[in-house]
Amino acid sequence: MKKMLEIMLTGIFALSLAACGELNTDRVVSTDQPSTAGSTKETTSAGTPKTKLASLFRNSVFLGDSITEGLSYHEVLAEENVLAGAGKTAEFAMGDMEDLIQRNPKQIFIQLGSDDILWPTEHPLDYAINHYISLIEAIKQKVPQAEITVLSVTPVSEETLVDEPRYRNIPDFNERLKEMAAKEQVAFVDLSVIIANHPDLYDTDGIHFKPEFYPLMLEALKDQVE
């Protein structure tokens, strides 16, 4: 009986050691995982171009439509640097003037036109350009210290052109925006080269863009703020 009791105690002790070993192993794994995740997050967020670009454009405001809104939606820029929304046209952007004045930016980037082109009027391009001029003149008067840059209307996918032929007016509209910018003595930047080089950046609707588009967009605009 004594021998049997010793064998049983030895077995229980061995099982206890095994259980402790398993618990210790679990603790090591669970401790390492958060540590590794935290390290990865720090590495990928602290020194990325996205963070540097956000700092570079900290005194800028992007005024525009839902395409522009992607800058804050995808957290490339802070919300205070983006004044944009779905369906925004050059005419409707006039309603953002008070907000723009309060933000007091050093640079203003205007990216409008994707919705203007679809406006139900007989001459949508004329209509849009006239309101664009009024918007620029108002900004010059209300925010005189800000440097203004007009951005081209971004192209849409070939499939979208089939579904909505009015988008075929985008190249003509961009030519008129470029001429208008010259007359108004403001800068103009054509963004179409980004899409030409990265056609895979379209979102599913063929109009908006994936998050990867926006750092490339800001890279193309660095000269305007440096």
Backbone bond lengths (Angstrom), bond angles and torsions (degrees), N, CA, C in turn:
res aa  C-N    CA-C-N  psi(-1)  N-CA   C-N-CA  omega(-1)  CA-C   N-CA-C  phi
1 M - - - 1.463 - - 1.531 110.48 -
2 K 1.339 114.58 -43.39 1.470 118.36 179.51 1.521 111.26 -60.08
3 K 1.360 115.00 -40.89 1.464 119.48 -179.26 1.512 111.01 -67.08
4 M 1.321 115.46 -40.88 1.471 119.62 178.62 1.522 110.72 -63.52
5 L 1.345 116.93 -40.13 1.465 121.08 179.14 1.518 110.92 -63.21
6 E 1.370 115.73 -40.41 1.467 119.56 178.13 1.526 111.16 -62.71
7 I 1.351 115.46 -40.15 1.473 119.53 179.79 1.528 110.64 -64.50
8 M 1.345 115.52 -41.72 1.467 119.62 -179.90 1.521 111.30 -64.88
9 L 1.320 117.44 -43.79 1.462 121.15 179.37 1.526 111.18 -63.16
10 T 1.358 114.42 -40.62 1.472 118.76 178.15 1.525 110.82 -61.46
11 G 1.338 116.20 -41.89 1.459 120.58 179.70 1.512 111.92 -64.82
12 I 1.349 116.18 -43.09 1.469 120.11 178.86 1.516 110.88 -62.86
13 F 1.341 115.75 -41.78 1.461 120.16 179.54 1.538 111.55 -62.45
14 A 1.346 114.79 -40.49 1.470 119.84 179.52 1.535 111.24 -64.90
15 L 1.337 114.38 -42.43 1.472 118.64 177.93 1.514 111.41 -62.91
16 S 1.330 115.94 -38.41 1.471 119.86 178.89 1.516 111.58 -63.63
17 L 1.341 115.50 -41.88 1.465 119.20 177.87 1.523 111.46 -62.80
18 A 1.348 114.82 -40.36 1.468 119.03 179.84 1.509 110.83 -64.43
19 A 1.347 115.91 -41.38 1.458 120.02 179.67 1.512 111.08 -64.15
20 C 1.325 116.45 -43.16 1.463 120.12 178.10 1.516 111.41 -61.54
21 G 1.339 114.68 -38.98 1.459 118.57 178.61 1.503 111.82 -62.32
22 E 1.346 116.34 -41.86 1.468 120.44 179.51 1.516 110.73 -65.10
23 L 1.331 118.02 -41.39 1.460 120.76 179.10 1.515 110.99 -65.14
24 N 1.336 116.06 -41.37 1.457 119.12 179.30 1.515 111.34 -63.49
25 T 1.343 116.31 -38.08 1.460 120.10 178.91 1.524 110.21 -64.04
26 D 1.343 116.46 -42.68 1.463 120.10 179.05 1.515 110.68 -61.57
27 R 1.310 117.04 -40.55 1.455 119.83 -179.05 1.519 111.18 -64.64
28 V 1.311 116.13 -39.48 1.464 119.94 179.22 1.523 110.50 -62.86
29 V 1.316 117.32 -45.10 1.461 121.61 -179.02 1.515 110.75 -63.63
30 S 1.343 116.33 -46.55 1.457 118.95 -176.75 1.520 111.35 -68.86
31 T 1.323 117.64 -27.75 1.462 120.66 177.41 1.516 110.45 -75.15
32 D 1.333 115.81 -40.25 1.462 119.28 -178.77 1.508 111.67 -67.99
33 Q 1.314 119.05 -37.37 1.457 121.28 -174.21 1.524 113.14 -61.68
34 P 1.364 118.54 -49.99 1.464 117.45 176.68 1.513 112.21 -62.23
35 S 1.345 116.16 -37.41 1.450 119.28 -179.71 1.520 110.84 -62.12
36 T 1.346 117.10 -44.03 1.460 121.30 178.89 1.510 111.42 -65.63
37 A 1.324 116.69 -43.06 1.465 120.50 -179.59 1.508 110.71 -62.82
38 G 1.346 116.18 -42.09 1.455 119.30 179.95 1.510 111.36 -64.29
39 S 1.329 115.45 -40.06 1.457 120.25 179.21 1.512 110.93 -63.41
40 T 1.359 117.37 -42.27 1.462 120.95 -179.94 1.513 110.64 -64.07
41 K 1.328 116.62 -43.30 1.463 120.95 -179.01 1.513 110.77 -61.39
42 E 1.342 115.85 -42.64 1.453 119.66 -179.39 1.512 110.64 -64.70
43 T 1.323 116.06 -40.18 1.461 120.31 -178.83 1.512 111.68 -66.86
44 T 1.334 117.23 -39.46 1.453 119.88 -174.44 1.514 113.78 -86.61
45 S 1.334 118.67 -13.73 1.454 118.72 -176.47 1.524 113.41 -111.64
46 A 1.329 117.36 -26.80 1.456 118.87 -171.38 1.517 112.89 -72.57
47 G 1.342 117.74 -39.15 1.447 118.97 -173.99 1.502 114.39 -122.16
48 T 1.300 118.82 25.93 1.455 121.57 -178.16 1.516 110.87 -78.28
49 P 1.340 117.45 156.38 1.459 120.78 174.50 1.519 112.68 -55.50
50 K 1.355 116.75 -32.33 1.464 119.37 -179.48 1.529 110.85 -59.52
51 T 1.335 116.11 -44.40 1.461 120.23 -179.59 1.519 111.09 -67.47
52 K 1.308 116.23 -41.56 1.469 119.98 178.91 1.522 110.71 -64.43
53 L 1.324 116.74 -39.78 1.456 120.36 179.72 1.527 110.98 -66.97
54 A 1.326 116.19 -38.94 1.464 119.66 178.03 1.523 110.38 -60.34
55 S 1.322 116.43 -39.91 1.460 120.29 177.58 1.525 111.27 -67.24
56 L 1.313 116.49 -38.67 1.454 121.51 -179.19 1.525 111.78 -64.00
57 F 1.342 116.91 -35.24 1.457 121.54 -176.90 1.531 112.29 -101.95
58 R 1.318 117.20 22.38 1.461 120.68 -175.49 1.531 112.83 -66.35
59 N 1.331 117.90 -21.57 1.467 121.24 178.97 1.529 112.32 -104.41
60 S 1.325 116.08 17.74 1.464 121.63 -177.24 1.520 110.70 -110.89
61 V 1.329 114.89 156.82 1.465 121.50 171.27 1.522 107.99 -129.78
62 F 1.328 115.42 131.67 1.455 122.01 176.05 1.518 108.30 -100.97
63 L 1.313 115.28 115.36 1.458 122.64 -177.84 1.524 108.02 -103.18
64 G 1.330 117.01 120.81 1.453 116.50 -176.62 1.513 114.66 -176.08
65 D 1.329 114.31 -158.84 1.463 122.14 -175.44 1.528 110.25 -102.72
66 S 1.331 116.60 -156.93 1.464 120.12 -175.88 1.529 112.58 -66.88
67 I 1.322 117.70 -25.48 1.469 119.84 176.22 1.532 109.36 -67.30
68 T 1.323 116.41 -44.25 1.459 121.44 176.19 1.520 111.08 -63.78
69 E 1.320 116.22 -37.02 1.459 121.68 -178.45 1.530 111.99 -59.12
70 G 1.333 117.09 -23.22 1.449 121.22 177.84 1.519 113.36 -58.64
71 L 1.333 117.90 -23.69 1.459 121.15 178.77 1.525 111.76 -60.84
72 S 1.328 116.30 -42.49 1.469 119.90 178.49 1.521 111.49 -88.84
73 Y 1.327 117.20 -34.05 1.461 120.48 -179.92 1.533 111.14 -59.80
74 H 1.320 115.87 -40.20 1.467 121.00 178.89 1.527 112.24 -91.82
75 E 1.338 116.49 10.31 1.465 123.35 174.08 1.524 112.69 59.73
76 V 1.317 115.81 34.72 1.466 120.13 173.20 1.523 109.45 -82.51
77 L 1.338 116.61 -38.44 1.456 122.99 173.16 1.523 109.03 -125.22
78 A 1.318 116.12 158.42 1.461 121.14 176.44 1.525 110.10 -71.32
79 E 1.319 115.96 158.38 1.464 120.47 -177.81 1.525 112.28 -62.01
80 E 1.337 117.10 -31.90 1.465 119.12 -179.86 1.528 112.53 -68.04
81 N 1.322 116.96 -13.66 1.467 120.54 177.67 1.515 113.37 -96.06
82 V 1.318 116.92 0.77 1.468 121.02 -176.94 1.523 109.37 -130.59
83 L 1.328 115.19 125.62 1.461 121.61 178.17 1.528 106.46 -125.92
84 A 1.308 115.42 85.20 1.464 119.94 -170.14 1.525 110.09 -150.21
85 G 1.345 115.19 164.95 1.452 119.20 178.47 1.515 111.86 -171.44
86 A 1.300 115.71 160.91 1.464 121.81 -179.25 1.520 110.72 -61.89
87 G 1.336 115.66 137.39 1.455 121.06 177.84 1.515 115.31 79.49
88 K 1.324 117.66 4.08 1.464 121.11 -177.19 1.527 110.92 -70.65
89 T 1.318 115.74 131.66 1.464 122.96 175.70 1.527 108.40 -119.00
90 A 1.326 116.41 173.81 1.464 119.95 177.46 1.522 111.09 -60.84
91 E 1.324 116.42 -34.89 1.461 120.13 178.04 1.531 110.92 -67.42
92 F 1.329 117.19 -47.85 1.461 121.28 -177.88 1.529 111.96 -68.75
93 A 1.322 117.20 -27.24 1.462 120.68 -179.71 1.520 111.97 -64.80
94 M 1.319 117.24 -20.35 1.466 120.23 176.59 1.528 110.41 -60.44
95 G 1.317 116.81 -27.77 1.455 120.54 179.20 1.517 113.61 -70.68
96 D 1.325 118.01 -10.80 1.467 122.37 179.43 1.527 112.59 -93.03
97 M 1.323 117.17 5.32 1.457 119.93 -171.63 1.525 112.83 -61.96
98 E 1.329 117.66 -44.03 1.455 119.64 -178.84 1.531 111.41 -62.70
99 D 1.322 115.89 -41.36 1.454 120.56 177.64 1.526 110.50 -63.59
100 L 1.312 116.08 -40.16 1.469 121.18 179.32 1.524 110.36 -63.87
101 I 1.317 116.91 -41.07 1.466 121.33 178.71 1.525 110.40 -61.50
102 Q 1.323 116.99 -43.51 1.463 121.27 -178.75 1.525 111.96 -64.83
103 R 1.319 116.56 -33.69 1.470 119.43 -179.53 1.529 111.81 -74.44
104 N 1.337 116.28 -24.76 1.466 121.74 172.42 1.532 113.19 51.41
105 P 1.325 118.14 55.14 1.473 120.23 -176.22 1.525 112.79 -77.81
106 K 1.325 114.23 159.55 1.469 119.86 173.57 1.529 111.06 -87.18
107 Q 1.330 115.84 -29.03 1.467 120.67 177.69 1.529 108.73 -130.91
108 I 1.331 115.21 140.71 1.459 121.34 175.61 1.520 108.15 -125.46
109 F 1.328 115.41 122.70 1.459 121.58 176.93 1.527 107.65 -107.03
110 I 1.325 116.66 124.55 1.463 121.13 -178.29 1.521 108.93 -108.16
111 Q 1.313 115.65 121.38 1.466 121.20 179.36 1.527 108.42 -128.37
112 L 1.310 115.12 88.75 1.461 122.20 -178.74 1.528 109.50 -131.60
113 G 1.318 116.31 158.20 1.457 119.05 175.85 1.515 114.69 138.24
114 S 1.332 117.41 -30.09 1.469 119.76 -178.91 1.517 111.85 -61.62
115 D 1.334 116.08 -33.42 1.461 120.15 177.11 1.532 111.35 -90.65
116 D 1.332 117.02 -30.73 1.469 120.50 178.41 1.526 111.31 -59.19
117 I 1.327 115.86 -39.55 1.462 121.04 -178.34 1.528 111.92 -60.83
118 L 1.314 116.14 -28.92 1.461 121.27 -177.46 1.531 112.34 -92.98
119 W 1.329 116.90 3.07 1.465 119.16 -175.27 1.534 110.70 -64.67
120 P 1.320 117.59 131.80 1.476 120.88 -175.31 1.523 112.95 -77.03
121 T 1.318 115.17 73.68 1.457 120.99 176.33 1.521 108.54 -137.24
122 E 1.302 117.09 163.59 1.468 120.46 -173.87 1.523 112.40 -64.48
123 H 1.324 116.40 -38.23 1.475 120.80 -179.59 1.531 109.01 -127.93
124 P 1.326 117.86 78.38 1.470 120.53 -174.06 1.525 114.23 -61.75
125 L 1.326 118.55 -33.30 1.464 119.60 -179.31 1.525 110.83 -68.92
126 D 1.327 116.62 -44.65 1.474 120.41 176.61 1.524 110.23 -60.10
127 Y 1.321 114.48 -44.80 1.462 120.86 -179.83 1.525 110.53 -58.74
128 A 1.320 116.65 -46.30 1.454 121.37 -177.90 1.523 112.31 -67.38
129 I 1.331 116.87 -44.54 1.472 120.76 -178.28 1.520 110.76 -62.62
130 N 1.328 117.18 -41.62 1.469 120.49 179.81 1.531 111.11 -61.00
131 H 1.333 116.10 -41.83 1.464 118.98 178.65 1.526 111.39 -72.88
132 Y 1.312 116.27 -31.49 1.468 120.42 177.00 1.534 109.90 -62.74
133 I 1.326 116.13 -43.57 1.474 120.60 178.62 1.516 110.17 -62.09
134 S 1.327 116.50 -43.75 1.472 120.39 178.93 1.524 110.81 -61.34
135 L 1.341 116.29 -39.22 1.465 120.70 179.55 1.522 110.97 -64.38
136 I 1.311 116.46 -45.96 1.463 120.50 -179.67 1.527 110.99 -63.64
137 E 1.319 116.44 -42.75 1.470 120.22 179.14 1.527 110.74 -62.68
138 A 1.318 116.68 -39.11 1.468 120.43 178.81 1.528 111.09 -66.34
139 I 1.325 116.63 -40.53 1.463 120.26 178.41 1.529 110.45 -64.19
140 K 1.313 116.87 -42.85 1.469 120.51 178.41 1.520 111.28 -58.91
141 Q 1.308 116.20 -36.70 1.459 120.92 -178.35 1.528 112.16 -78.29
142 K 1.343 116.64 -42.28 1.458 121.06 -173.30 1.526 113.46 -89.03
143 V 1.335 116.61 -30.04 1.474 120.74 -179.78 1.534 107.53 -128.49
144 P 1.326 117.25 65.74 1.475 120.35 -169.95 1.525 114.61 -64.99
145 Q 1.336 117.37 -23.09 1.472 119.74 -177.80 1.523 112.73 -78.69
146 A 1.328 117.63 -13.08 1.468 120.82 -173.45 1.529 111.59 -83.38
147 E 1.323 114.98 138.07 1.459 120.59 171.24 1.524 108.29 -86.57
148 I 1.326 116.27 132.63 1.467 121.31 -174.05 1.526 110.03 -105.42
149 T 1.319 115.49 134.21 1.458 121.69 174.48 1.520 108.65 -128.57
150 V 1.327 116.28 125.36 1.461 122.15 176.31 1.522 108.47 -92.34
151 L 1.314 116.42 130.75 1.461 121.53 179.26 1.520 109.75 -103.86
152 S 1.306 115.67 144.43 1.462 120.29 -179.79 1.527 110.75 -66.99
153 V 1.321 115.02 157.50 1.458 120.44 172.91 1.526 107.31 -73.35
154 T 1.307 116.86 129.05 1.460 119.89 -178.34 1.529 110.74 -73.24
155 P 1.318 117.39 142.50 1.467 120.71 179.73 1.522 111.40 -69.79
156 V 1.312 115.78 164.70 1.462 121.79 176.75 1.531 108.78 -112.44
157 S 1.316 116.28 169.55 1.461 120.57 -179.07 1.528 110.82 -71.91
158 E 1.317 116.01 161.76 1.461 121.20 179.41 1.528 111.19 -61.55
159 E 1.316 116.72 -37.74 1.463 120.49 178.55 1.519 111.11 -63.63
160 T 1.325 116.27 -37.00 1.467 120.41 179.76 1.519 110.84 -69.85
161 L 1.321 117.37 -34.17 1.462 120.85 177.00 1.526 111.43 -62.06
162 V 1.310 116.06 -34.55 1.465 120.14 177.70 1.522 110.08 -68.03
163 D 1.334 115.89 -41.93 1.459 120.46 -178.29 1.529 112.51 -73.45
164 E 1.346 116.93 -34.12 1.461 121.19 -177.91 1.531 109.40 -135.40
165 P 1.350 117.26 89.44 1.472 121.41 -175.49 1.529 113.92 -62.56
166 R 1.322 118.20 -20.76 1.468 119.29 -178.97 1.528 112.18 -62.95
167 Y 1.336 117.07 -21.18 1.458 119.46 177.17 1.531 112.11 -69.41
168 R 1.306 117.19 -11.05 1.469 119.69 175.96 1.530 111.27 -67.40
169 N 1.322 117.14 -12.47 1.466 121.39 177.44 1.530 112.73 -81.14
170 I 1.324 117.77 -3.18 1.465 120.23 -176.45 1.530 112.72 -58.69
171 P 1.353 120.42 -47.28 1.474 118.66 178.67 1.527 113.29 -59.14
172 D 1.330 117.34 -41.94 1.465 120.34 178.20 1.525 110.94 -63.83
173 F 1.326 115.31 -41.71 1.462 119.58 179.87 1.526 110.58 -62.80
174 N 1.320 116.83 -41.52 1.465 120.06 179.65 1.525 112.21 -64.70
175 E 1.325 117.16 -35.94 1.465 119.90 175.37 1.521 111.18 -62.95
176 R 1.312 115.77 -40.17 1.464 120.17 179.10 1.525 111.33 -70.87
177 L 1.331 116.65 -35.78 1.461 119.39 175.61 1.525 110.90 -64.01
178 K 1.317 116.25 -39.51 1.465 120.58 178.95 1.532 110.87 -64.06
179 E 1.323 116.28 -43.24 1.468 120.59 177.48 1.521 111.10 -64.80
180 M 1.321 116.18 -42.43 1.461 120.61 179.03 1.522 111.30 -62.12
181 A 1.342 116.49 -43.29 1.459 120.68 179.99 1.528 111.19 -60.82
182 A 1.332 115.82 -39.74 1.464 119.49 178.47 1.520 111.10 -63.83
183 K 1.323 117.14 -42.90 1.467 121.40 179.98 1.525 111.52 -66.93
184 E 1.333 115.48 -36.27 1.466 119.91 -179.61 1.523 112.31 -84.88
185 Q 1.322 116.35 -2.80 1.459 123.15 178.47 1.533 112.09 59.14
186 V 1.321 113.78 47.05 1.467 120.53 172.97 1.532 107.92 -124.66
187 A 1.309 115.81 163.80 1.460 119.96 -177.08 1.529 110.99 -76.77
188 F 1.322 115.72 156.54 1.464 122.44 176.10 1.525 108.41 -136.74
189 V 1.339 116.47 133.14 1.466 121.33 178.47 1.521 108.64 -128.47
190 D 1.327 115.21 127.11 1.459 121.86 178.84 1.529 108.98 -90.68
191 L 1.331 116.17 118.06 1.464 121.50 -178.18 1.522 113.66 -92.95
192 S 1.322 117.02 -2.92 1.471 119.50 -172.96 1.524 113.07 -63.29
193 V 1.336 117.37 -25.62 1.461 120.25 -179.32 1.531 110.70 -64.09
194 I 1.333 117.42 -30.38 1.473 120.17 178.97 1.518 110.24 -62.07
195 I 1.333 115.66 -44.88 1.463 120.16 -179.04 1.524 110.52 -71.25
196 A 1.321 116.45 -35.34 1.466 119.25 177.94 1.523 110.71 -60.78
197 N 1.327 116.26 -36.73 1.458 120.88 -179.12 1.528 113.22 -86.35
198 H 1.347 115.95 -18.42 1.469 119.84 -176.86 1.533 110.06 -136.84
199 P 1.321 118.05 65.77 1.472 120.30 -178.26 1.522 113.53 -66.30
200 D 1.317 116.78 -12.04 1.467 121.00 179.95 1.526 112.71 -80.84
201 L 1.333 117.26 -1.73 1.466 120.40 -176.06 1.523 113.65 -87.75
202 Y 1.337 117.93 -1.40 1.461 119.00 175.54 1.520 110.56 -65.65
203 D 1.326 114.88 142.35 1.458 119.39 170.19 1.528 108.45 -78.09
204 T 1.318 117.12 -177.45 1.462 120.89 -171.55 1.525 113.25 -64.12
205 D 1.338 118.25 -25.92 1.469 119.82 -178.42 1.523 112.99 -83.97
206 G 1.337 118.01 -7.47 1.463 121.12 179.17 1.515 113.67 75.09
207 I 1.335 117.50 8.88 1.467 122.31 -179.43 1.524 110.07 -119.51
208 H 1.320 115.87 -48.86 1.448 121.62 -179.99 1.533 109.66 -88.48
209 F 1.336 114.71 179.48 1.457 118.34 -170.99 1.525 112.85 -131.59
210 K 1.317 113.64 156.02 1.458 121.36 175.49 1.536 109.38 -71.30
211 P 1.327 116.95 162.17 1.467 120.13 -178.61 1.523 114.07 -54.88
212 E 1.333 117.33 -31.69 1.474 120.58 -176.15 1.527 112.75 -65.92
213 F 1.326 117.22 -17.80 1.463 120.16 -179.98 1.527 111.47 -67.57
214 Y 1.309 117.17 -37.38 1.469 120.51 -167.09 1.527 114.82 -71.20
215 P 1.332 120.76 -39.66 1.466 117.83 171.95 1.529 112.74 -60.49
216 L 1.331 116.98 -35.92 1.470 119.99 177.31 1.527 110.37 -65.38
217 M 1.316 115.78 -38.35 1.463 121.01 177.39 1.530 110.83 -61.58
218 L 1.320 116.41 -45.95 1.462 119.87 179.48 1.522 111.82 -67.45
219 E 1.326 116.96 -35.59 1.462 120.05 175.52 1.527 110.58 -58.56
220 A 1.319 116.54 -39.10 1.471 121.28 -179.52 1.520 111.77 -70.11
221 L 1.341 117.20 -16.72 1.463 121.12 -176.39 1.527 113.24 -106.97
222 K 1.321 117.93 2.70 1.457 120.97 -175.26 1.521 112.62 -57.70
223 D 1.311 116.37 -36.77 1.467 119.58 -177.30 1.521 111.83 -62.91
224 Q 1.313 117.36 -21.35 1.457 120.71 -177.57 1.540 112.27 -78.05
225 V 1.336 116.30 -16.48 1.463 119.02 -177.59 1.524 113.27 -119.67
226 E 1.310 118.48 -13.35 1.456 120.68 -179.08 1.523 112.10 -82.06
